[in-house]
Amino acid sequence: MLSFTTVFPSAARPLFGLFVWERLRHAAAGADVTVVAPVAWQYRTPCPDTIRDGVKVVHPTFFYVPGIFKCLDGFWLAASAGRAVARAHRGAGFDLVDAHFGYPDGVAAACLAAVFRRPFMVTLRGSELATYDSLLRRALMRWALRRAAAVVAVSQPLAELAQALGTRPERLTVVENGVDLERFHPADRVSLRVALDCSSSRRLLVSVGHLVPLKGFHRVVGALPALLEEFDVDYVVVGGPAPRSEQYAADLHALVERLDLTARVRFVGALPPADVGRWLQAADMLVLDSDREGCPNVVLEAMACGTPVAAASVGAVPDLLTRDSGVVYDRTAGPAALEQALRTALRRAWNPQTVRAAVTTRSWASVGAKVVSLWRKSVA
């Protein structure tokens, strides 16, 4: 199996695309997998090929022009990765190209699969919702998805998008992301608060993600003054700026100062999964106010830690959360909806074991087994 993705950990960006790696790592238990993970030219040094848990990972350089000619990215990506794919074809060979994200990866996979005369599968993960607004890129995604042997969507809204792009229902499957139940589990909040230098008397809200506008951190910060009228809360943001989002990060810090919240809001930067887990274990609540999502791993991880979630109704969120594990709200209803969801969640006494119980069947191992089954069906 040749898995093809531009969203994957590398020496240059070790925390990038860990959710893709987790699925592939567990799927590799049931198939021989080689990963071709092109790295954009500005992140190329150093980025050697590696062996991760027995899986060969190749990092060819991906050329593209930042900000313009985005309708050509799929073709540039295929051309950039062609030599690496040819080496894999001459070596152990592969039966299927397994692409992650509809654009540009899915379009590139369609091109490469045609060259090497192999079927291909595409997983839609959320960014396709933004790509859909571009007429040319939407047409290219439609071209690729109609040719795919299988299409996987990580949420029901993405499955509906795939159908709108012409995917036949019999080739479409929803497979949500999984969670590492051993790494993410309930722990003693009091001792964790001490270790993380947090107040043990205040309620702790945590959000996780790149500091980019679509994650909505500015809206959560904006809701805090009203929330503080009723609750004694702190807010911690786990994540660093994404490429070309430095201005948003600066604006976010400025907003905190303008609202006189510097004693309440803390930015701890991007962290490895184990440290993210500690913050989720210490939190009273995870807050997710994104404009769009596929299947947000952090929601599953918080629930595995026994931490309830207040989340916008985006992507797979309505299917992940139950009444016993969190509050789902309509973000498009405006700031009042977020404030009310936070108040509702903070007023309620949650049972950590009940929250965790909602995700105990969602292990990465079970997700990997489903993916292997789809791989085999696609080459049968």
TASUL-V806626 format. One line per field, one symbol per residue. psi: psi as a letter, one per 20 degrees, with the letter a starting at -180 (. if undefined). Layout:
psi->???
//
This chain:
psi->popoqinqqrhhmijpkhhgggghghhiijqpppponqpqhijhpqmrqroolippppmqpopropirkhiihhghgghhigghhhghhhdirqiqpoqpphpighgghgghhggjlqrqqpppihihhghhipgghghggggghhiqhqpppjrghhhhgghhjjpphijppporraqnihhorqrohghhhghjlqpihqqoppqprqnqhiijhhhgghigghhihhqnqqpppoqrqrpjjhhggghghhggghjljhihpppjapqrhhhghghhhhqhqppokqhqrenohhghgghhjjprpoqqmqcighhgqrhjiapprohiiahhggghgggghhiqoqohhhghhijijlqhghghhgggghghhhj.
//
